[in-house]
Amino acid sequence: MSKRTLALLLHGSGSSGQFMRSACQTADLGVDDVVVLDDREGDVESLVDAIDSVIHSVTESADCVTLIAGVSLGAHAAALWAARNPHAAELVEGLLLCLPAWTGAPDSIAAATARAAEDIQSRGSSTVLDTLLAEHPHDWVAQALAQSWPDYGDESLVLALRTASLSPGPTDEQLRDIVLPCAVVALADDPLHPLAVAAHWVTLIRRSHLVVVPRDLYGEGPHVLGRSAYSALQHARRISESQ
């Protein structure tokens, strides 16, 4: 019997597993099924542990995880897992690293995440969302937050964002240690997930390819992330095979 192939999906802090399913729903990931880690704590180390647990349980069942796809904090966790695991290439075929926010110790972007938590605590998530949607009525990112934030509740959302703001990203050295083919996806004009960070990751991960998704998707939604990421991963694989 052939192995059942899986993609493991990890959302970011303040986001949801449903967002990850939406992001990947139209991307042909070449797998039989997806496993979504719907973790609401915002702690990168707990996410890394969760990845390890899923990988081991799937391996024991004779199935295999062929892809790990993470957005924001989920991308940090996927990169950290791959960097720390010397047998990563034997267990997973590639990574989709979408919207990395910082490298190494929490920086000014992490501080902005902490300020967002303070704003939510002060004004309430519904008021903050009303402001975002009024300022950016056609922005799919704001619309995605409007779908995921109510499921948290303000107290849990504030805690998740604060925890994420204190969580380190992968260091330069750890990114250099990643041997898996990687797609790195940036969103243009996203101050909380700067293009410069994604571009920096690509200079360090030896088998990687960068794709930049426009902020204005002209009526399309987050599934553009999944399609763009998987296309970039295929490109990274072709590059590595030709070397």
C-alpha positions in Angstrom: 0.0 0.0 0.0 1.4 3.4 -1.0 1.9 6.1 1.7 -0.7 8.8 2.2 0.9 12.1 1.6 0.1 15.1 3.7 0.7 18.9 3.9 1.1 20.4 7.3 -0.3 23.9 7.6 0.6 26.5 10.3 -1.1 29.8 10.6 0.2 33.0 12.2 -0.6 34.7 15.5 -4.1 36.1 15.4 -5.0 34.0 12.3 -6.6 30.6 12.1 -6.5 27.2 10.6 -9.4 28.2 8.4 -7.3 30.9 6.9 -4.6 28.3 6.0 -7.2 26.1 4.4 -8.5 29.0 2.3 -4.9 30.0 1.4 -4.1 26.5 0.1 -7.5 25.4 -1.2 -6.9 26.1 -4.9 -3.2 25.2 -4.9 -2.4 21.8 -6.2 0.0 20.8 -3.4 0.4 17.3 -4.8 -0.8 15.7 -1.5 -3.7 13.4 -0.5 -4.7 15.5 2.5 -3.8 18.4 4.7 -3.2 18.6 8.5 -3.9 22.0 10.0 -2.2 23.0 13.3 -4.7 25.5 14.7 -2.6 26.8 17.5 -3.8 30.0 19.2 -1.0 30.5 21.8 1.4 32.6 19.6 4.5 30.8 21.0 6.9 29.7 18.3 8.5 27.0 20.4 5.2 25.3 21.1 4.6 25.3 17.3 8.0 23.7 16.6 7.2 21.0 19.2 3.8 20.5 17.5 5.4 20.1 14.1 7.8 17.5 15.6 4.9 15.6 17.1 2.9 15.5 13.9 5.9 14.4 11.9 6.7 11.5 14.3 3.1 10.4 14.5 2.6 10.4 10.7 5.9 8.6 10.2 4.8 5.9 12.7 1.6 5.4 10.8 3.5 4.8 7.5 2.2 8.0 6.0 4.4 11.0 5.2 4.3 14.8 5.4 5.6 16.1 2.1 5.2 19.8 2.7 5.1 22.2 5.7 3.4 25.5 4.9 3.6 28.3 7.4 2.5 32.0 7.4 4.1 34.6 9.6 4.8 32.9 13.0 4.0 29.6 11.3 6.8 30.3 8.8 9.2 31.0 11.7 8.3 27.7 13.3 8.6 25.7 10.1 12.1 27.2 9.4 13.2 26.6 13.0 12.1 23.0 12.8 13.9 22.4 9.5 17.1 24.1 10.8 17.2 22.1 14.0 16.3 18.7 12.5 19.3 17.0 10.8 17.0 14.5 9.2 14.6 17.0 7.8 15.3 16.1 4.2 14.4 12.5 4.9 11.0 13.5 6.4 9.8 16.4 4.4 10.2 17.4 0.8 9.8 21.2 1.0 8.7 24.3 2.9 6.4 27.1 2.0 7.5 30.0 4.1 5.0 32.9 3.7 5.3 36.4 5.2 8.2 36.0 7.6 8.2 38.9 10.0 11.7 39.1 11.5 15.0 37.2 11.8 16.5 36.2 15.1 15.7 38.2 18.2 12.4 40.2 18.2 12.9 43.6 16.6 10.9 46.7 15.6 8.4 44.6 13.7 7.8 42.5 16.8 7.4 45.7 18.8 4.7 46.8 16.3 2.9 43.5 17.0 3.1 44.2 20.7 1.6 47.7 20.0 -1.2 46.1 18.1 -2.0 43.9 21.1 -2.1 47.0 23.3 -4.4 48.8 20.9 -6.8 45.8 21.0 -6.7 45.7 24.7 -7.4 49.4 24.9 -10.1 49.8 22.3 -11.3 46.3 21.7 -10.9 44.1 18.6 -14.2 45.1 17.1 -13.3 48.8 17.2 -9.8 48.1 15.8 -11.3 46.0 13.0 -13.9 48.7 12.2 -11.0 51.1 11.8 -9.0 48.8 9.6 -11.9 48.0 7.3 -12.8 51.6 7.0 -9.3 52.6 6.1 -8.8 49.6 3.8 -12.3 48.5 2.6 -11.0 46.2 -0.1 -8.0 44.8 1.6 -8.0 41.0 1.8 -5.7 41.0 4.8 -8.1 43.1 6.9 -10.9 40.9 5.8 -9.1 37.8 6.9 -8.5 39.3 10.3 -12.2 40.2 10.5 -12.9 36.5 10.1 -10.3 35.1 12.5 -10.2 37.6 15.4 -13.7 37.1 16.7 -13.0 33.4 17.3 -10.2 34.3 19.7 -12.0 36.7 22.1 -10.1 39.9 23.0 -8.2 38.4 26.0 -6.9 35.4 24.1 -6.1 37.5 21.0 -4.0 40.1 23.1 -2.1 37.3 24.8 -1.4 35.5 21.5 0.0 38.7 19.9 2.0 39.6 22.9 3.5 36.1 23.1 4.3 36.2 19.3 6.0 39.6 19.8 8.4 37.9 22.2 9.1 34.8 20.1 12.4 34.7 18.2 12.6 34.0 14.5 15.2 31.8 13.0 18.7 33.3 13.1 21.0 33.8 10.1 22.9 30.7 11.1 19.8 28.6 11.4 18.5 29.7 8.0 21.8 28.7 6.5 21.3 25.2 8.0 18.1 24.6 6.1 18.7 22.0 3.3 15.1 21.6 2.1 13.8 23.4 -1.0 11.9 26.4 0.2 9.5 28.9 -1.3 9.6 32.3 0.5 6.6 34.5 -0.1 6.4 38.2 0.6 3.4 40.5 0.4 4.1 43.8 -1.1 3.5 46.8 1.1 3.0 44.9 4.3 4.7 46.8 7.2 4.3 43.8 9.6 5.9 41.3 7.2 8.5 43.3 5.3 9.7 42.3 1.9 13.2 43.0 3.1 12.9 40.1 5.6 11.7 37.6 3.0 14.5 38.7 0.7 17.1 38.3 3.4 15.9 34.7 4.1 16.3 33.8 0.5 19.9 35.0 0.5 20.6 32.5 3.4 18.5 29.5 2.5 20.6 27.7 -0.2 17.7 26.1 -2.1 15.0 28.8 -2.0 13.1 31.1 -4.3 11.3 34.3 -3.5 7.9 35.4 -4.9 6.2 38.7 -4.1 2.4 38.8 -4.0 0.8 42.2 -4.6 -1.3 43.6 -1.8 -4.1 44.4 -4.1 -5.3 41.1 -5.4 -8.1 42.5 -7.6 -10.9 40.7 -6.0 -9.0 37.5 -5.3 -8.3 36.2 -1.8 -5.7 34.5 0.3 -5.6 31.4 -2.0 -3.2 33.5 -4.1 -0.6 32.9 -1.3 -0.9 29.2 -1.6 -0.7 29.1 -5.4 2.2 31.5 -5.5 4.1 29.6 -2.7 3.7 26.3 -4.4 4.8 27.7 -7.8 7.9 29.2 -6.1 8.7 25.8 -4.4 8.6 24.1 -7.8 11.0 26.7 -9.1 13.3 26.2 -6.1 13.3 22.4 -6.8 14.2 22.9 -10.4 17.1 25.2 -9.5 18.5 22.7 -7.0 18.2 19.8 -9.5 20.1 21.7 -12.1 23.0 22.5 -9.7 
